[in-house]
Amino acid sequence: MTQGRAVRRTQAERSAQTRSRVLDAAAALVAAHGSHAVSLAAVGAAAGYSRGIVNHHFGSKTRLLEELIRYTQQFDVATDSPTGLGRLTQFIRTYLGGMHERSPRSEAFLKMWAESAGAEPLLGALFAERDAAFREHISALIRDGLIDGSIGRTVDPTVAAVAVIGLLRGTAMMSMSTARDVSVAELSAEVARAVERSLAPVAP
């Protein structure tokens, strides 16, 4: 029984490694050429696998792109601040501060997001669900801040969440394109300070 479990665990690890290699290859293709460059055959070749392996794990281009959107959004964020506003600014610093370290995943995500606005209708539908979850996450942090008093009482969580996400993605786009000469650490700190100033309670 122990040996059987060890074999199954090894197979699971191999499967996870294959999926990661395929998603990394897809991210590199999108970062370099856009989502139109993604096909099961092209991604398989870039990852060192056959089209059949990619099809086995993902089944279709739509499913692959759906997984890629999720994959390119994954990163660890500290959540040890005692306030909702503090956790929000931690998220902002991590989101922007680690972009270049996460590339080409970051560039792939931003390209797919930009294409979802019209150039690639398929991506629009895929982003709708993910963006709803993203907005809810930011809204929850803002609601936490309203409860603990770190965020001003007049702030609308839904509206503020959309504004914060727009600021994050717009800043990220510039950092990955025309503002590569600006320090990412300084930029992320400035954006975090700007959000903190705009959401903090107004002093009487």
VENWOGI-V663732 format. One record per pair of residues at least 24 apart in sequence whose C-alpha atoms are under 10 Angstrom apart, sorted by sequence separation. I is the first residue (numbers start at 1). GAP is how many residues later the second one is. D is the distance in Angstrom with one decimal. If there is no record, write none. Layout:
i & gap & d
I & GAP & D
I & GAP & D
//
This chain:
i & gap & d
22 & 24 & 8.0
23 & 24 & 8.5
38 & 24 & 10.0
40 & 24 & 8.3
75 & 24 & 9.8
135 & 24 & 9.5
137 & 24 & 8.5
138 & 24 & 8.5
167 & 24 & 8.1
168 & 24 & 9.7
21 & 25 & 9.2
22 & 25 & 5.4
39 & 25 & 9.0
135 & 25 & 9.4
136 & 25 & 7.9
139 & 25 & 9.7
21 & 26 & 5.9
22 & 26 & 8.6
35 & 26 & 10.0
38 & 26 & 8.9
39 & 26 & 9.8
135 & 26 & 5.8
136 & 26 & 9.7
138 & 26 & 8.0
20 & 27 & 9.5
21 & 27 & 8.6
22 & 27 & 8.3
38 & 27 & 8.3
75 & 27 & 8.5
134 & 27 & 8.8
135 & 27 & 6.5
138 & 27 & 8.1
164 & 27 & 9.6
19 & 28 & 9.7
21 & 28 & 9.3
74 & 28 & 9.5
134 & 28 & 9.4
135 & 28 & 9.8
164 & 28 & 9.9
167 & 28 & 9.2
18 & 29 & 8.6
73 & 29 & 9.7
135 & 29 & 9.1
18 & 30 & 9.8
35 & 30 & 8.2
72 & 30 & 8.4
135 & 30 & 7.5
18 & 31 & 8.8
22 & 31 & 9.2
23 & 31 & 9.7
72 & 31 & 9.1
74 & 31 & 9.4
131 & 31 & 9.7
134 & 31 & 8.3
164 & 31 & 7.5
22 & 32 & 7.1
72 & 32 & 8.8
73 & 32 & 8.1
74 & 32 & 9.9
163 & 32 & 9.6
72 & 33 & 5.0
73 & 33 & 7.8
19 & 34 & 9.5
71 & 34 & 8.0
72 & 34 & 6.3
131 & 34 & 9.3
18 & 35 & 8.6
19 & 35 & 8.2
22 & 35 & 9.1
30 & 35 & 9.9
72 & 35 & 8.9
160 & 35 & 9.6
18 & 36 & 8.7
22 & 36 & 9.6
69 & 36 & 9.2
72 & 36 & 7.3
73 & 36 & 7.3
68 & 37 & 8.8
72 & 37 & 5.8
19 & 38 & 6.9
26 & 38 & 8.5
27 & 38 & 9.5
30 & 38 & 9.8
71 & 38 & 9.0
72 & 38 & 9.3
160 & 38 & 9.7
18 & 39 & 8.5
19 & 39 & 8.6
26 & 39 & 8.5
69 & 39 & 8.5
70 & 39 & 9.1
160 & 39 & 8.4
68 & 40 & 8.8
69 & 40 & 6.4
16 & 41 & 9.8
23 & 41 & 8.0
27 & 41 & 7.1
68 & 41 & 8.2
69 & 41 & 9.7
15 & 42 & 8.4
22 & 42 & 9.1
23 & 42 & 9.0
26 & 42 & 7.4
27 & 42 & 9.2
69 & 43 & 7.9
155 & 43 & 9.3
156 & 43 & 9.9
23 & 44 & 7.9
24 & 44 & 8.6
27 & 44 & 9.0
68 & 44 & 9.6
69 & 44 & 8.9
155 & 44 & 6.9
19 & 45 & 10.0
23 & 45 & 6.1
27 & 45 & 7.7
151 & 45 & 8.5
154 & 45 & 9.1
155 & 45 & 9.1
22 & 46 & 9.4
23 & 46 & 9.7
150 & 46 & 9.3
151 & 46 & 9.6
152 & 46 & 8.9
153 & 46 & 9.2
155 & 46 & 9.1
24 & 47 & 9.0
65 & 47 & 9.1
91 & 47 & 9.0
151 & 47 & 9.0
152 & 47 & 5.9
153 & 47 & 9.1
154 & 47 & 8.7
19 & 48 & 9.8
20 & 48 & 9.9
23 & 48 & 7.4
24 & 48 & 9.1
151 & 48 & 5.3
152 & 48 & 5.3
153 & 48 & 7.1
154 & 48 & 9.8
23 & 49 & 8.8
88 & 49 & 9.7
150 & 49 & 8.2
151 & 49 & 4.6
152 & 49 & 3.8
153 & 49 & 9.3
88 & 50 & 7.2
91 & 50 & 9.6
150 & 50 & 6.0
151 & 50 & 5.4
152 & 50 & 6.7
20 & 51 & 8.9
87 & 51 & 9.8
88 & 51 & 9.6
149 & 51 & 8.6
150 & 51 & 6.7
151 & 51 & 9.1
152 & 51 & 9.7
88 & 52 & 9.5
89 & 52 & 9.7
149 & 52 & 7.6
88 & 53 & 6.0
146 & 53 & 9.6
69 & 54 & 9.1
84 & 54 & 9.8
87 & 54 & 6.9
88 & 54 & 7.4
145 & 54 & 9.1
146 & 54 & 9.6
86 & 55 & 9.0
87 & 55 & 9.2
114 & 55 & 9.8
145 & 55 & 8.9
146 & 55 & 9.4
66 & 56 & 9.7
70 & 56 & 9.8
84 & 56 & 8.4
85 & 56 & 7.0
86 & 56 & 9.9
88 & 56 & 9.6
113 & 56 & 9.1
65 & 57 & 9.1
66 & 57 & 8.3
69 & 57 & 8.1
70 & 57 & 9.5
73 & 57 & 9.4
84 & 57 & 5.1
85 & 57 & 6.6
87 & 57 & 9.3
88 & 57 & 8.8
142 & 57 & 8.7
65 & 58 & 7.8
69 & 58 & 7.7
83 & 58 & 8.8
84 & 58 & 6.0
85 & 58 & 9.2
87 & 58 & 8.9
66 & 59 & 9.6
67 & 59 & 9.6
83 & 59 & 9.6
84 & 59 & 7.4
85 & 59 & 7.8
86 & 59 & 8.3
110 & 59 & 7.6
114 & 59 & 9.2
62 & 60 & 7.5
66 & 60 & 6.1
70 & 60 & 7.6
84 & 60 & 4.7
85 & 60 & 5.3
110 & 60 & 9.4
62 & 61 & 8.5
65 & 61 & 8.1
66 & 61 & 8.3
69 & 61 & 8.1
73 & 61 & 9.7
83 & 61 & 7.3
84 & 61 & 3.9
85 & 61 & 8.6
83 & 62 & 6.1
84 & 62 & 7.6
110 & 62 & 7.8
111 & 62 & 8.8
63 & 63 & 9.4
82 & 63 & 9.7
83 & 63 & 9.4
84 & 63 & 8.3
85 & 63 & 9.1
110 & 63 & 6.7
62 & 64 & 8.4
66 & 64 & 9.2
83 & 64 & 9.2
84 & 64 & 7.1
85 & 64 & 9.0
86 & 64 & 8.1
83 & 65 & 6.5
84 & 65 & 8.6
85 & 65 & 5.8
86 & 65 & 9.7
107 & 65 & 9.0
82 & 66 & 9.0
83 & 66 & 8.3
84 & 66 & 6.7
85 & 66 & 6.3
106 & 66 & 8.6
107 & 66 & 8.3
110 & 66 & 8.8
83 & 67 & 6.4
84 & 67 & 7.7
85 & 67 & 10.0
106 & 67 & 9.5
82 & 68 & 9.7
83 & 68 & 9.0
107 & 69 & 7.0
106 & 70 & 8.6
107 & 70 & 9.5
31 & 72 & 8.5
32 & 72 & 8.5
92 & 72 & 8.8
96 & 72 & 7.2
100 & 72 & 9.8
31 & 73 & 5.9
34 & 73 & 9.7
35 & 73 & 8.3
92 & 73 & 9.4
95 & 73 & 7.8
96 & 73 & 8.8
99 & 73 & 7.6
103 & 73 & 9.5
30 & 74 & 8.6
31 & 74 & 7.4
34 & 74 & 7.5
35 & 74 & 9.9
95 & 74 & 9.5
28 & 75 & 8.6
29 & 75 & 8.9
30 & 75 & 8.8
31 & 75 & 8.2
32 & 75 & 8.5
33 & 75 & 9.2
34 & 75 & 9.9
92 & 75 & 9.8
93 & 75 & 9.8
96 & 75 & 8.0
97 & 75 & 9.5
100 & 75 & 8.9
27 & 76 & 8.7
28 & 76 & 5.7
31 & 76 & 5.2
32 & 76 & 8.0
34 & 76 & 10.0
35 & 76 & 7.8
36 & 76 & 9.8
88 & 76 & 9.6
92 & 76 & 7.3
96 & 76 & 6.5
99 & 76 & 8.7
100 & 76 & 8.0
27 & 77 & 6.2
28 & 77 & 7.2
30 & 77 & 8.0
31 & 77 & 4.3
34 & 77 & 6.4
35 & 77 & 6.5
95 & 77 & 8.8
99 & 77 & 8.4
26 & 78 & 9.7
27 & 78 & 5.4
28 & 78 & 10.0
30 & 78 & 5.1
31 & 78 & 8.0
33 & 78 & 9.2
34 & 78 & 7.1
24 & 79 & 9.9
25 & 79 & 9.6
26 & 79 & 9.1
27 & 79 & 8.6
28 & 79 & 8.6
29 & 79 & 8.0
30 & 79 & 8.3
31 & 79 & 8.5
32 & 79 & 9.4
36 & 79 & 9.8
96 & 79 & 8.7
24 & 80 & 8.2
25 & 80 & 9.8
27 & 80 & 8.1
28 & 80 & 7.0
30 & 80 & 9.7
31 & 80 & 6.8
34 & 80 & 10.0
35 & 80 & 8.0
100 & 80 & 9.8
24 & 81 & 7.5
27 & 81 & 5.4
30 & 81 & 7.2
31 & 81 & 8.8
34 & 81 & 8.3
35 & 81 & 9.9
23 & 82 & 9.1
26 & 82 & 8.6
27 & 82 & 7.9
30 & 82 & 7.6
36 & 83 & 9.8
24 & 84 & 10.0
35 & 84 & 9.9
36 & 84 & 8.3
100 & 84 & 8.2
27 & 85 & 9.9
35 & 85 & 8.1
99 & 85 & 8.2
34 & 86 & 10.0
97 & 86 & 9.3
98 & 86 & 8.2
97 & 87 & 5.7
98 & 87 & 8.6
35 & 88 & 8.9
96 & 88 & 7.1
97 & 88 & 5.5
96 & 89 & 8.0
97 & 89 & 8.6
99 & 89 & 10.0
96 & 90 & 10.0
97 & 90 & 7.9
98 & 90 & 9.2
93 & 91 & 9.5
94 & 91 & 9.6
96 & 91 & 7.8
97 & 91 & 5.5
93 & 92 & 8.0
96 & 92 & 5.3
97 & 92 & 8.2
93 & 93 & 9.6
95 & 93 & 8.1
96 & 93 & 8.8
93 & 94 & 8.9
94 & 94 & 7.9
93 & 95 & 5.1
94 & 95 & 9.7
96 & 95 & 8.8
92 & 96 & 6.9
93 & 96 & 6.2
96 & 96 & 9.4
92 & 97 & 8.4
93 & 97 & 9.1
90 & 98 & 10.0
93 & 98 & 7.9
94 & 98 & 9.9
89 & 99 & 9.4
90 & 99 & 9.7
92 & 99 & 7.5
93 & 99 & 6.3
89 & 100 & 8.7
92 & 100 & 5.9
93 & 100 & 9.6
91 & 101 & 8.8
92 & 101 & 9.7
89 & 102 & 8.6
90 & 102 & 7.9
89 & 103 & 5.2
92 & 103 & 8.9
88 & 104 & 8.4
89 & 104 & 7.7
89 & 105 & 9.6
86 & 106 & 9.6
89 & 106 & 7.4
85 & 107 & 10.0
88 & 107 & 8.8
89 & 107 & 6.9
88 & 108 & 8.6
85 & 110 & 9.0
86 & 110 & 8.3
85 & 111 & 6.9
85 & 114 & 7.8
85 & 115 & 7.7
//
